[in-house]
Amino acid sequence: MHTEVNPESPFGGPSVPKRRAAGLLGRDGELGTITGLLRAALAGRAVSAVVVGEFGMGKSSMLTAAGELAEAAGFTVAIATASRLETHLSGGVGRQLIEGLTHAPAVPGSPRPRAPHATESLPERRPRTEEEQTEALDAFFHAVRHAAEQGPVFLGIDNIHLADPWSMRCLAYIRHRVEHLPVMVVLTSLVGHVQTGEVALLEMSGCTPATILLRGLGARHVAEFLRVSPGRFAEECREVTGGNPFLLGALGRRLVPGMDLDAAGSAMIGEVLRVRMHEYTAAPKMLEAVAILGEDASFDLLAQLAGVDESTAMEAIDTMVRVHLLSNSHRPALTYRFVRNSVLADMPLTTRAVTQARAARLLHDAGAAPERVGAHLLEATAIRIPWAVDVLRLAARHSVVAGDPELSIRFLSRALEERLSERKRMAILLQLAHAEFHCDPDSAPARVREAIDHIDDRETAAFVATAMILSLCCGPDARLAINSAGQFAARLDTGGPDAVWPLLCMTYLAEAGSRLGPPPDFRDFERQWAPLNDPAAQQSRSGLLALDAVRSGKSSADAVRHFGEALSGEQPELFEQPYFFTLATAALADEPALTDKLCQVLDTKRLPWDFHVPKGALATLARGIAVQAGGDLVRASVHYESLVRQFDERGALSRCPIAVLCAARLIEVSVDLGRHDVADAVLGKVDFAATQALFTHNYLLYARGRLRAATGEPELGYEDLRGCGRRLEHHGMRFPGFAPWRAHAARTALALGRTDAAARLAEEDLDAAGRWGSPRILGGALTTAGLVRDSGLGEEGERLLTKAVDVLGGSTAKLALAEALTELGLLQARHGQAEKAIGTLRMATQSGKHCGARPLARRAAEALRDARASLTTAKDNEHGLTKQEYRVALMASQGLTNREIAEALHLTRRTVELHLSGAYRKLGITGRTELSSALGRSQRVDAD
């Protein structure tokens, strides 16, 4: 190191060197502390410093620089280095110091006598007698004192934690005996090293040594050290190495453009750490175990993988945490990624692969997530692990859900390295085709053809292709599944109808659910039933007959009968198909026994085929639809909310048809509950445009229409409801119970004053409900028709609403009954039938509250209060006229026509006529010519 003389130096000699060695970048503050201590020593006072840091943090470089500063300032410099291999050599470090003092060169221009040669006074072994110990300690002290009497002395010991015990004792012996001499002692030590000898660090350095803790270099100095431009790359280099100069040096020797720093490591660094850890019990094994397990490391797994007991494992972890090799956290981890990669790089490939396989097994047995187990299996290459195939497939499935198809491809490619049956290889190739489809759509067909080449069993091939259709349920994925199924069907067709029938069924359903237009002709499939004798095929036949009955909307009895036959055996796949499930649950909502059977079929312990769908979600959704149809809105919302949350966590709310159906159902039930904020929030989470290719988008459109109509946007709501209807008609869907859009569109049209449109929609709804015949659907249609007819013919409206109450009274549809009762009570109140209205509205209020339908219950309760008030007013009147009858009669007595009265009071002419008839009867007159005198008599009586 270059130095120059500075006459103004506080040392009276050479100045501090101007340049810094590369290893001392960013150490100006630490060197400043050393400089201050040198000044204090020159003033005749002994000082000391302890430089501590991790492996490779530059402790030796700092000590060398301190010695050079001291030498430049006129100190006699003696530096000793302790070594792990010389720890047993008694007096080894002390001899190095004495030799340094004895042979130290004189400072140019300042000759001085050298210390007498005293190394012969230090023993080759530790003195045994007290007299020998005293002589040896005195000899060391006299050598240091003699040198200090000639000028300032700098004593440096590198790696004091590795020094031999006798040398440590020598340093402790002189420490308090040179307090008034110009002596500076600098010791370097590994951070966290536990002293186990008889001499403590403070006894060698004094009670108050200056502690210099070396930390990692900052990003600017890292860039300068590696000779790279400051910026993100330098930041990443610092992150993976912690700014440790030794690690940075190893990294710098391997730097190449575009390298992956997360994978960078050095086998040399790994070897150094492994060798250094040998002095600690079980530390090398634990070091390798931590590196292998990585983020999956836990105390129990580390002990098992290292093959040590828990007490030994704890001791090793504690040691490595103290020396900053492991982070001080609940889950042990190597402090820097570069260190982990280096430890792994030092392991032989076979050893590493076997250990990774063992780690994977331990994690699997501990119940870790498949993708975490799979991460270790990816590293266990060239080793046969038969049990790993299913785990890798499950990990690949989860990766696709998480939006990482490239990782899914890696898992599946690793699975293909195992010895596989043709059946399993075919299944994995199809799964791989799906993952590759997300990365490169053009590559997927070739992978499907490769899978087909592995067909060795027709039944198995049909099953695997069917599973693919069930797994890929939406958008482009569905088209891939349908096209692949077509290729399989062509290959299997030579096996006869029984071989290809299950696959054809699922292909038909997938086509029907993914098309924006009418589904394929159902009769094309019907013609293939004749030769089928297999019970499972017969169940599928019944299921498709039920679906045809639903779509045609002709008979609920036929649909229920066929669904019952389809549920008579163990065949859940048909009901897991999204299109089939969506319509089946809507049709079976009013059949508690069959709904229970459906839930039993769906509530299987295995994972659903569709990777978007959480385990048990289909059964939960089916129960929610059933309890919603029964009017238990709160329970239904609990079911839907839990499912929407799970689908949202998987990022599937706009991708999976079942997820879209859940969201739409929650929006609908929230409207009925009066929770418009919840409905708005759910709608906001769904990418409305992205769902348009799904059949369940129809229900979402219906639910949004209901929300808009309920929140002051009737025009937009009406358009959504009509849009839902147009789409369903385009699909060929005539089932009125899937989404009762006509009923709500008619009511919204009525509110908008479009009575003709309302009448037409109500009539169509009533016709469709009459054909279908289930009480809930028919009762709802009768309620809507009653509302529309009330605006023109009051008696007809009351008749229809009364019939709706009768139809719904014997069903499980409590919410529909509450709606019918409310509308009937309101009509009765408008027509002056206060006593009847009170009884009806009382039942409506109770039913609405029981269902949790707060807006409906509040509307019924308000009408009930008005009816009671009206009845009280009527009783106070001599002739018993209601308030409305009195107003109509008074206006008629003043000469207004029925039409003018109707327009003024916003009533129909028929209603005005009914009020007048009631007034004539109560007043005991025959026509309007007698009204004036009759009302006058009443007023005079009241005045008297």
Phi, psi and omega in degrees: 000132181285135175229162176218151182283137178230108183298340181266008180298138179298343179274351182075015181214216182299150180276173175293136180304146182279321184267156179243141175294158183302324181290353182251017177299136177075015182250024182299319180297318180294319178292329175296321176297317178300316181299318178297321179292323177298319177300316181297322179293321178296337179280001176096017181239133179290137179226164179211158177213147175240120178261118182239152179181173179287174170306128173078011184277357175102026180296316181295319178297321179294320179294318178298316179297321178297319178296321179293320176298317180296316180297320179294336180267005176097010178281147165279121190252127175229119181238130178242151179237121177277147182226145180299327182283346182248009182301330183277351181276110185294128177078010184299313180292319180299319179297321178298322180292316181295318178298324177295319179291322184288320185256014181295130179291147177288148177290133181307132178083358182223067180295145179206156179294141179270160181292147178298150181291113187242003184296334178293341180282342179275134186286154174285336176229168180294129179301141184265320182270161179297323181293319179295321179297316181296317180297317182292316179296319179296322179298316179295317181296317182296324179295318179291317182295319180299317180294321181291331178290337179273340182166174183298146184238137175243118177249122179236134178234116179272135181060054182301334181292346179254004183291156179287150185303322183292320178296321176300321181293323178299317179295319178295326183294319185274344191304315181271353180267353180241020185302330183253023176244154181284072182240132175240126180247125178237122179246143172246143183214148174292131181299135176079002181292130182273120178287127180244355181276190183276348183246129180272160182299320181294331178290335179270330186256352184098168186287331184230064178284155172283126180259124180247106181265119181273126178249172181293154180289150176283171185299323181296316180287330175297316178300318179293320181297317183271354181059048175238165181287140175299148181145202186298320182296317178296322177299318180293321177298319178294321183296317185283339181248352184070013183074013179291120185301321181295316178291322178298321178298317179294322178293318182300327179288349182244000184295127173224153181302134176077010183290152178274104183295331180297336181257001184288141178194173182221122178298328179297316178298317179300319179294317179301313181295318180299317180293317182294330180284352183295338180285350179251135184300125175063003183299316179301318179295318179292325178299315179293321180296318178296319180294320181293312184286329178059232183290350179267004184294131171221161188303312184293320180292324178298315180298317180294316182292323179283345179072035179235162178284166187295326180295315178295319179298317180298319180296317180294318179298316180301316180296313184290332174292318182295325179270012175064024174276329174246149176287149180272083184217171180293332179246106184305137178207146176296141189299321183233144179298324180299324179292315179300313180297327180291318178298317179294321180295333181281345182277136174303146187302317181294317179299317181295316181297316180296318180292323176297321178296319177296318178298319179299318180294318179298317179295319179298315180294334179275000178083025180291160179298144182305322182292331176287318175298317181298326179301324178282327178294329177298330180274344182271065184277158177063020177235134179280122180226083186304322183291346187284341188299310182296323179295317180296322178294319179293321177297322178295320178299313180297324181293322177296318177301320182281001178080027180235071182295333180296320176293323177301319178298319179297317179298314184289323177297322176294322179297325180292346178284344181281165173284118189234149169288160179299325179297312182290323178298320178298315180297319181292321179296322177294318177296322178294324177300320179294315180297317179293330179301324180288333181265320182212091185306329183289340182276341187295315181303320179298322179292324176297316179298324176297320179296320181298327180296345182261013179292119174237358181209119185298316182298316179296317181298317178297320180297315183294318179294322176298318179299324179295319178297319180290329182284323185256100196247357188213151171053222180301326178302317181296320179296320176300316181296316181295316179296319178296318179298324178298320178295319178295316182299320179297323180287327185271349188301331180292347180275000179092171184300321182298328182287323188259346188302309181304321180292320178297321179300311182292325178295318178301313181295320179296319177298314182298322183279339184259350179280147174273348180246197181301148180285171177302159181294119183296331184291337176298327178277326182300326182294342182267005182282327189310312184279001186275129178238350182292132181303320180296322178294322178295323176297317178298319178302314179298319179298318180288327174296319177299317180296321178295321177295322179294311183297323179286337179068023188275320188205117176294327181298316179295316181298315181296319180297315180292321177299319178300320177293322179293332181268005185283345180235188180263088177217078185285340187302319182301318183279349176275345179293126190305314182296314181295315180300316183301315182280326181295316181294325178294322182282329184267003183300333182263011182239086186306318183296314180289328176297317177300317179296318178300316180295324176296320179294319183280334185278060180270158182280340181281164179288147176297155177298316182290117185291347175285335193270124177295156179299131179081001185292322184296317179295320178297318180293318179299318178295319179299317179296321181293314182288332175294316178298328178282352176098002179272083188292324183294312178298319179298318181295325178298315177301310184293319183298317180296321180289317179300321178298316180294317178295323180295320178298330179272359181067030187249004187300333182250004186246327186260130181299326178292322178296318179297319178298318177300312181299316181296318178298320180293321177299314182298311184291330177293325175298314180294329179279349183083015180263071184292331179294321177295314179300317178299318182296317180295315180299324180293337180278344184264131173281097190301317182293325183291341184269357190295335180280354183263146178297324182289353173300331178302317181290325178295320178296318177299315182294320178295323177299318179295320180296316181295319180296329182275346185242033172084018177234060186298325181295314178293322178298318180298320179295319178297315181295318177293323177297319176301315180298317180297319179295316180295320177297321178295326176285351185077024184265112180251002180292116185283349185264357179293303174220105185289064185291325183298317183301313183282330175293322178296317181293321179292321177298322178298317179295331179275000180082013181264075187293325180294315178296320179298317181295318181295314180297318181295321180294316178298319180296319181293321177296313181296318179294324178296320178294319183290309168091356179284144186303316184296316182292315181294317180298320178296320179293321177296321178298313179298316180297322178298320178297315182292317181293332180298332181287348179237314184233099185302316182296321180293320178298316180295322180297315180294319180292323177295320177294322178300316179297319180296315181296317184281338184299328180264010183252179177269000186278079186291324180291316178300323178294317179300321178295315180296317179297319180298312182294323178294316179298320178295319178296316179299321179294319180295329182269015175078014179263067189299315183297316178295320181297321181299314179296318181293315183290331176298314178295322180296317180297314179297317180295318179298317178296319180299323179281343185087008181279083186298316179299319180293315180297321179295319179296317179294320181294319179295319178294326178296317179297318179296321181294319179295318179295321179296319180295321178297317179297319180296321181291331179286341182274137183301319184265002176074022179289139172284167180302317182289322178297320181294318181295316180296314181298318180298317180293322178294322180293339180271003173100004180284144177281166178301321179296316180295322178295317181299316180293321182292321183262005181058046178240166173277159179297324180297321179294320177299318179298320180296320179294320179294319179300318178296320180294316179303316184295316182288329180275349178073035180239171183250349181191181187286343179294339181263359186297314186301312182291323181295316180290328178295318177300317181297319180293323179293320178298318179297323181292320179296000000 
